[in-house]
Amino acid sequence: MNSKMIGNIGEAKVLCKFVELGIPVYVPFGDNEKADLVADFNGKLNKIQVKTSIKTENGGMVFDLTSSTKHRKNGTRHVYTADEIDYFACYSIARDKVFLIKVRDAPNTSLTIRYEKPKNNQVPGIKFEKDYLIENVLHIKTSYKI
């Protein structure tokens, strides 16, 4: 799979999860917008940038939170700001889970979400899966599973 296909899977899974949770979601027109989706929750329209991770290692998933055109001549790596988006929705293909994090609470370039405690049992500063699952962040209970 190429990176475009991986990103498309992530966007489709995040869109599906919003619909499953009963949250209206809108898709911006075009391929050059900063937000991949717009979702209506917490009393406002929120701009969402979707990031997808294909693997897990050492009890965690790593998500690249930047946009890259490095594959093109004079390409760059773009760091998203709170002026551009409100949230990152991160989809793990390996774990089939969607996570939601405010852009203001996210690191600049990459995010590690752990599903296991580190071997050294360090906990401060660790972002655990249960705290960032979209349904937990939005405090929505689902009674069905698609």
Backbone torsions as a table, in degrees:
resi	resn	phi	psi	omega
1	MET	NA	139.1	175.6
2	ASN	-91.0	171.2	-174.6
3	SER	-64.2	-31.5	178.0
4	LYS	-65.4	-43.6	178.2
5	MET	-64.0	-41.9	178.8
6	ILE	-61.9	-44.3	177.8
7	GLY	-63.5	-39.2	177.9
8	ASN	-63.5	-39.7	177.0
9	ILE	-61.5	-46.9	179.6
10	GLY	-60.0	-45.7	179.3
11	GLU	-61.8	-42.8	-180.0
12	ALA	-64.9	-41.5	-179.8
13	LYS	-66.7	-41.2	178.9
14	VAL	-66.4	-45.0	177.9
15	LEU	-58.0	-45.3	178.8
16	CYS	-61.0	-40.9	-179.1
17	LYS	-65.3	-42.2	176.4
18	PHE	-59.4	-45.3	179.8
19	VAL	-62.4	-44.9	178.5
20	GLU	-57.4	-36.2	-179.3
21	LEU	-83.4	-0.4	178.7
22	GLY	78.7	22.5	-179.3
23	ILE	-100.1	122.3	176.2
24	PRO	-61.3	137.5	-178.4
25	VAL	-135.3	143.0	-177.4
26	TYR	-126.6	148.0	-178.7
27	VAL	-111.6	117.5	177.8
28	PRO	-61.6	146.0	179.8
29	PHE	-81.6	137.8	176.1
30	GLY	98.6	172.2	-175.0
31	ASP	-111.3	3.5	-174.7
32	ASN	-114.4	17.6	179.3
33	GLU	-84.8	152.9	178.6
34	LYS	-71.2	-36.2	-179.8
35	ALA	-94.4	139.1	176.1
36	ASP	-85.7	-33.3	-178.3
37	LEU	-142.2	160.5	171.5
38	VAL	-126.3	124.8	-177.1
39	ALA	-122.3	140.4	-175.6
40	ASP	-97.6	96.2	176.0
41	PHE	-149.6	163.5	-176.6
42	ASN	56.7	32.2	175.8
43	GLY	74.9	15.7	178.4
44	LYS	-154.5	167.1	173.7
45	LEU	-86.0	122.4	-176.8
46	ASN	-109.4	130.5	177.8
47	LYS	-83.5	126.9	-173.6
48	ILE	-117.7	129.6	171.3
49	GLN	-106.3	123.8	-177.6
50	VAL	-94.4	134.2	175.2
51	LYS	-127.4	140.9	-174.4
52	THR	-124.3	136.9	176.4
53	SER	-116.5	136.5	-176.7
54	ILE	-100.0	-12.6	-176.5
55	LYS	-140.0	164.3	174.3
56	THR	-122.8	150.7	174.5
57	GLU	-157.1	143.9	178.5
58	ASN	51.9	36.9	176.2
59	GLY	79.0	14.7	-179.0
60	GLY	-144.8	167.2	176.2
61	MET	-120.6	136.2	179.7
62	VAL	-111.0	130.0	179.3
63	PHE	-117.1	126.8	173.5
64	ASP	-79.2	119.2	-175.9
65	LEU	-97.0	14.2	179.7
66	THR	-108.4	169.2	172.4
67	SER	-112.5	135.0	-175.4
68	SER	-124.6	135.9	169.0
69	THR	-120.8	26.6	-178.1
70	LYS	-61.2	-24.0	-178.9
71	HIS	-74.5	-10.7	178.4
72	ARG	-102.0	159.1	176.2
73	LYS	-60.6	133.8	-177.6
74	ASN	60.1	29.5	-179.7
75	GLY	-69.7	162.3	-178.8
76	THR	-136.5	172.5	172.6
77	ARG	-116.4	124.2	-175.7
78	HIS	-104.2	130.8	174.7
79	VAL	-100.1	126.1	-177.6
80	TYR	-73.8	148.8	178.4
81	THR	-120.6	166.8	178.1
82	ALA	-67.8	-16.4	174.4
83	ASP	-75.2	-22.7	-176.3
84	GLU	-96.5	-41.6	-177.8
85	ILE	-139.5	162.4	177.7
86	ASP	-101.7	-37.3	-175.3
87	TYR	-140.3	153.8	162.8
88	PHE	-100.6	131.9	169.0
89	ALA	-107.4	117.0	-175.2
90	CYS	-108.9	125.9	179.8
91	TYR	-111.9	128.4	175.5
92	SER	-100.1	115.6	177.4
93	ILE	-65.1	-43.5	-177.3
94	ALA	-64.1	-35.6	-177.5
95	ARG	-101.7	-9.4	-178.5
96	ASP	51.5	51.8	-179.1
97	LYS	-135.9	150.4	178.8
98	VAL	-113.3	132.4	179.4
99	PHE	-119.0	151.2	-179.2
100	LEU	-130.6	130.3	179.1
101	ILE	-141.8	134.7	177.0
102	LYS	-63.5	140.9	-179.5
103	VAL	-60.3	-33.8	179.2
104	ARG	-67.0	-23.3	-179.2
105	ASP	-97.5	-3.1	-176.4
106	ALA	-92.7	149.0	171.5
107	PRO	-65.8	166.5	-175.8
108	ASN	-68.3	-42.3	-168.7
109	THR	-117.2	-34.9	179.0
110	SER	-149.4	156.1	-176.5
111	LEU	-131.5	130.1	173.3
112	THR	-109.1	124.9	174.7
113	ILE	-113.1	125.6	-175.6
114	ARG	-98.9	139.5	173.1
115	TYR	-107.4	-5.7	174.3
116	GLU	-133.8	151.7	174.4
117	LYS	-65.7	146.5	175.0
118	PRO	-63.1	154.2	-179.5
119	LYS	-59.8	-29.1	179.4
120	ASN	-85.7	4.1	178.8
121	ASN	61.6	16.3	176.2
122	GLN	-67.5	132.9	-179.0
123	VAL	-118.6	-38.6	-178.7
124	PRO	-57.5	133.7	177.6
125	GLY	82.0	-4.0	-179.1
126	ILE	-85.2	136.1	176.5
127	LYS	-98.4	110.2	-177.5
128	PHE	-94.1	146.2	-177.1
129	GLU	-48.3	-49.5	-174.8
130	LYS	-60.6	-29.4	-178.4
131	ASP	-78.3	-16.7	-175.6
132	TYR	-119.2	1.1	174.0
133	LEU	-58.1	134.9	-172.8
134	ILE	-54.9	-41.8	-178.5
135	GLU	-68.1	-29.0	176.8
136	ASN	-76.1	-39.7	178.8
137	VAL	-64.2	-41.3	-178.0
138	LEU	-90.5	-2.2	178.4
139	HIS	55.2	49.5	179.8
140	ILE	-118.0	128.2	176.2
141	LYS	-95.7	134.4	175.2
142	THR	-109.6	139.6	-179.5
143	SER	-102.5	2.0	-180.0
144	TYR	-139.7	161.3	178.6
145	LYS	-126.3	129.0	179.3
146	ILE	-85.6	NA	NA
